[in-house]
Amino acid sequence: MRQRARVGPVPAGARPDRRRLPHRSPLGVLRGRAQVTDELTAVRSKSSRTSRRIGTFIIYVLLAIVGISCFVPFLWLLRSSLMNTAQIFSTPPEWIPNPIELGNFSGALEAQPFVRYFLNTVLIVCLVIPGVLLSTSAAAFSFARLLWRGKKIVFGAVMSSLLLPWAVTLVPTYIMWQNLGLVGTYAPLTVPAFFAAGAGFNIFLLRQFFQQIPIELDNAVYVDGGTPWTVYSRVILPLNKGPLSLVAIFTIIATWNDLLGPLIYITDPDTYTMSQGLAAFRGLYVSQWGYLMAASILVILPIIVLFAFAQRYIMEGVALTGLK
């Protein structure tokens, strides 16, 4: 049988018993501390997960509120385009049209030739997009891949032009086109695109993407007897279809929504753009709110369709822009 340890004073000359109790062994202490540490870590991890979930929920709620607040004006525009004037301004407001007034759209199309305005705007867009893509990509290629004296100074001047309001150059530009005898044509709206006029942001955006391509690809082309044009057309442009598509989409939206330019340079009603035609329609039919809302839907509908098909490129471009 196991004998009990003697309890009492240690006799003189006897050596004390230095045996440790099992629960006081170093290994037991370490295991206990490890268990306590694991428990604390689990509690903290659970608490942090809960806090993170609450924070994520709050962010989603705020984003939902902002999204709904941005969507409400468009929803009001859509329901008003399907109502008569009395229903639009009824109190309390009615959100569901009853009856649905589809005649507002036919009335708007009969009141103004929006089909012609649509074709005029498409023509301007088709002329502007090639000019913007060629001029901005060439300028960005020069700033990103070529070595020439004064490059940083010129690039700084281009970037500083972003700080100037467009109204600063409005009068001199108009006088120039008037002296050239081109006021009343589409030239003031399309020709500047081929010279990257007002496209400083697009140049900066493409330059950031062009700089990410390894310079070894350029050197390989030069070793094979290529020229900068070869690098530009066969290396840079094919590898940057996404950024170029993003610039094209931004250009389409900006050109489609442009009102000040057509108001200044376009004088013939037969050559009006969509935004200009809507402004003229508002002046003639300000009391016909149903017609006006229907005409507004006709103007913004192509942009909505474009965004629906191109939103992937827009989101990817915005995300990549943030990473660059």
C-alpha positions in Angstrom: 0.0 0.0 0.0 1.0 3.5 -0.6 2.2 5.2 2.5 1.0 8.6 3.6 3.6 11.4 3.6 4.5 12.4 7.2 3.3 15.8 8.2 5.1 17.8 10.9 8.4 19.4 11.5 11.5 18.0 9.8 13.9 16.4 12.3 17.3 18.0 12.7 19.8 16.7 10.3 17.1 15.1 8.1 16.8 16.3 4.4 13.4 17.8 3.6 11.2 16.1 1.0 11.5 18.2 -2.1 9.0 16.3 -4.2 6.5 18.5 -6.0 2.8 17.9 -5.9 1.4 16.7 -9.3 -0.8 19.7 -9.7 2.1 22.0 -9.1 4.4 20.5 -11.8 5.8 22.9 -14.5 4.0 20.9 -17.2 0.7 21.3 -15.4 1.1 25.0 -14.9 1.9 25.5 -18.6 -1.1 23.4 -19.6 -3.3 25.5 -17.3 -2.0 28.7 -18.7 -2.5 27.5 -22.2 -6.1 26.5 -21.5 -6.8 29.9 -20.0 -5.2 31.6 -23.0 -7.2 29.6 -25.4 -10.4 30.4 -23.6 -9.6 34.1 -23.6 -8.7 34.0 -27.3 -12.0 32.2 -28.1 -14.0 34.9 -26.1 -12.1 37.7 -27.8 -12.6 36.1 -31.3 -16.3 35.6 -30.7 -16.6 39.2 -29.5 -14.7 40.6 -32.5 -16.9 38.5 -34.9 -20.0 39.9 -33.3 -18.7 43.5 -33.5 -17.7 42.9 -37.1 -21.1 41.6 -38.0 -22.8 44.5 -36.3 -20.6 46.9 -38.2 -21.2 45.2 -41.5 -25.0 45.3 -40.8 -24.9 49.0 -40.1 -22.8 49.7 -43.2 -25.3 47.7 -45.4 -28.2 49.6 -43.8 -26.6 52.9 -44.6 -25.8 51.9 -48.1 -29.3 50.7 -48.6 -30.7 54.0 -47.4 -28.4 56.0 -49.7 -29.3 53.7 -52.7 -33.0 54.1 -52.1 -32.7 57.8 -51.8 -30.8 57.9 -55.1 -33.4 55.7 -56.7 -36.5 57.6 -55.5 -36.2 60.5 -58.0 -36.0 58.1 -60.9 -39.0 56.2 -59.6 -40.9 59.5 -59.3 -39.9 60.4 -62.8 -41.1 57.0 -64.1 -44.5 57.1 -62.3 -45.1 60.7 -63.4 -44.5 59.7 -67.1 -47.5 57.4 -66.8 -49.8 59.9 -65.1 -51.8 63.0 -66.1 -51.0 66.3 -64.5 -53.8 66.0 -61.8 -52.4 62.6 -60.7 -48.8 63.9 -60.6 -49.6 66.7 -58.1 -52.3 64.9 -56.1 -52.3 65.0 -52.3 -51.3 62.6 -50.8 -49.1 61.5 -53.7 -50.0 58.5 -55.7 -47.1 56.1 -56.5 -49.0 53.6 -58.7 -50.5 55.1 -61.9 -54.2 54.4 -62.2 -55.0 54.5 -65.1 -51.7 54.2 -66.9 -51.3 57.1 -69.4 -49.2 55.6 -72.2 -50.3 58.5 -74.4 -47.7 60.7 -72.8 -44.9 59.0 -74.8 -46.8 59.2 -78.1 -47.6 62.8 -77.3 -44.0 63.6 -76.6 -42.8 62.0 -79.8 -45.4 63.8 -81.8 -44.6 67.2 -80.2 -40.9 67.0 -80.9 -38.8 64.9 -83.4 -36.9 63.0 -80.7 -36.1 60.3 -83.2 -34.1 62.8 -85.2 -32.5 64.2 -82.0 -31.5 60.6 -81.2 -29.8 60.1 -84.5 -28.0 63.4 -84.3 -26.7 62.6 -80.8 -25.6 59.1 -82.0 -23.7 60.7 -84.9 -21.8 63.1 -82.5 -21.0 60.2 -80.2 -19.7 58.1 -83.1 -17.4 61.0 -84.2 -16.2 61.8 -80.6 -15.3 58.3 -79.4 -12.5 57.5 -82.0 -11.0 61.0 -81.5 -10.9 60.6 -77.7 -9.5 57.1 -77.8 -6.8 57.9 -80.3 -5.7 61.2 -78.8 -5.8 60.2 -75.1 -4.1 56.8 -75.6 -1.4 58.3 -77.8 -0.7 61.0 -75.2 -0.8 58.5 -72.3 1.6 56.3 -74.2 4.0 59.2 -74.7 3.9 60.0 -71.0 4.2 56.4 -69.8 6.6 54.7 -72.3 8.7 57.2 -74.1 11.7 59.3 -72.9 11.8 62.9 -74.0 13.0 66.2 -72.5 10.4 68.1 -70.6 8.0 65.2 -70.2 7.3 65.8 -66.6 6.7 69.5 -67.1 4.2 68.9 -69.9 2.4 66.2 -67.9 2.1 68.6 -65.0 0.6 71.2 -67.3 -1.9 68.7 -68.5 -2.9 67.8 -65.0 -3.1 71.4 -63.9 -5.6 72.0 -66.7 -8.0 69.8 -64.7 -8.2 72.6 -62.1 -9.5 75.1 -64.7 -13.3 75.4 -65.1 -14.5 74.9 -68.6 -16.2 78.3 -68.5 -12.7 80.0 -68.4 -12.0 79.0 -72.1 -15.6 79.3 -73.2 -15.5 82.8 -74.8 -12.1 82.4 -76.5 -13.1 79.1 -77.9 -16.4 80.4 -79.2 -14.6 83.4 -80.9 -12.2 80.9 -82.5 -14.9 78.8 -84.0 -16.9 81.8 -85.1 -13.8 83.2 -87.0 -13.5 79.8 -88.6 -17.1 80.0 -89.7 -18.0 76.7 -88.0 -20.6 77.8 -85.5 -23.8 76.0 -86.3 -22.0 72.8 -87.2 -20.9 69.7 -85.3 -17.3 70.6 -85.7 -16.9 72.5 -82.3 -18.4 69.4 -80.6 -16.3 66.7 -82.3 -13.0 68.2 -83.6 -11.6 68.9 -80.1 -11.9 65.3 -79.2 -9.1 64.4 -81.8 -6.7 66.7 -79.9 -7.5 65.4 -76.4 -9.1 68.7 -75.4 -10.5 68.6 -71.9 -9.4 64.9 -71.6 -6.8 65.3 -68.9 -8.4 62.7 -66.6 -8.6 60.1 -69.4 -4.9 60.7 -70.1 -4.0 60.3 -66.5 -6.1 57.1 -66.2 -4.6 55.4 -69.3 -1.1 56.5 -68.3 -1.5 54.7 -64.9 -2.5 51.5 -66.7 0.2 51.8 -69.4 2.9 52.1 -66.7 1.9 48.7 -65.3 3.0 46.8 -68.4 6.6 45.4 -68.1 9.1 47.5 -70.0 10.7 44.3 -71.2 8.0 43.9 -73.8 8.9 47.2 -75.3 12.6 46.3 -75.4 11.8 43.0 -77.1 9.9 44.8 -79.8 12.8 47.3 -80.3 15.3 44.4 -80.5 13.2 42.9 -83.3 13.4 46.1 -85.2 10.1 47.6 -84.1 9.3 51.2 -83.6 7.3 53.1 -80.9 4.3 52.9 -83.2 4.7 49.1 -83.2 4.8 49.0 -79.4 1.8 51.3 -79.2 -0.4 49.4 -81.7 0.7 45.8 -81.0 1.6 45.8 -77.3 0.0 48.6 -75.4 -3.5 48.9 -77.0 -4.2 45.1 -77.1 -3.2 44.7 -73.4 -5.5 47.6 -72.3 -8.8 46.9 -73.9 -10.5 47.2 -70.5 -9.3 50.7 -69.7 -10.0 51.8 -73.2 -13.5 50.5 -73.0 -13.9 52.4 -69.7 -12.8 55.6 -71.4 -15.2 55.0 -74.2 -18.1 54.5 -71.8 -17.3 57.7 -69.9 -17.1 59.6 -73.2 -20.4 58.3 -74.3 -22.1 59.3 -71.1 -20.5 62.8 -71.1 -21.3 63.4 -74.7 -24.9 62.2 -74.4 -25.5 64.4 -71.3 -23.8 67.5 -72.7 -26.2 70.5 -72.9 -24.0 73.6 -72.8 -22.0 72.8 -75.9 -25.0 72.2 -78.2 -26.8 75.2 -76.8 -23.8 77.4 -77.7 -22.9 76.0 -81.1 -26.0 74.3 -82.5 -28.6 76.8 -83.8 -30.7 74.8 -86.4 -33.6 72.8 -84.7 -33.0 70.0 -87.2 -29.6 69.4 -85.8 -30.5 69.4 -82.1 -29.2 66.8 -79.7 -31.3 64.8 -77.2 -30.5 67.1 -74.3 -31.0 70.2 -76.4 -34.3 68.9 -77.7 -35.4 68.2 -74.1 -34.6 71.7 -73.1 -36.6 73.1 -76.0 -39.4 70.8 -75.2 -39.5 72.0 -71.6 -39.8 75.6 -72.8 -42.8 74.8 -75.1 -44.7 72.3 -72.9 -43.9 73.4 -69.4 -47.5 72.9 -68.3 -47.7 69.3 -69.8 -45.9 67.6 -67.0 -46.8 64.1 -68.2 -45.3 64.8 -71.6 -42.2 66.4 -70.0 -41.6 63.3 -67.8 -42.1 61.0 -70.7 -39.6 63.0 -72.8 -37.1 62.8 -70.0 -37.5 59.0 -69.9 -36.8 58.9 -73.6 -33.6 60.9 -73.2 -32.1 58.9 -70.3 -33.3 55.5 -71.4 -30.3 54.9 -73.8 -27.8 55.7 -71.0 -29.6 53.3 -68.7 -29.4 50.5 -71.3 -25.7 51.3 -71.9 -25.0 51.1 -68.1 -26.9 47.8 -67.8 -24.8 46.2 -70.5 -21.5 47.8 -69.5 -21.7 48.0 -65.7 -19.1 45.1 -65.4 -16.5 47.2 -67.3 -17.4 50.3 -65.3 -17.0 48.5 -62.0 -13.8 46.8 -63.0 -12.4 50.0 -64.3 -13.3 51.9 -61.1 -11.8 49.2 -58.9 -8.6 49.0 -61.0 -8.3 52.8 -60.9 -8.4 52.6 -57.1 -5.7 50.0 -57.1 -3.4 51.9 -59.5 
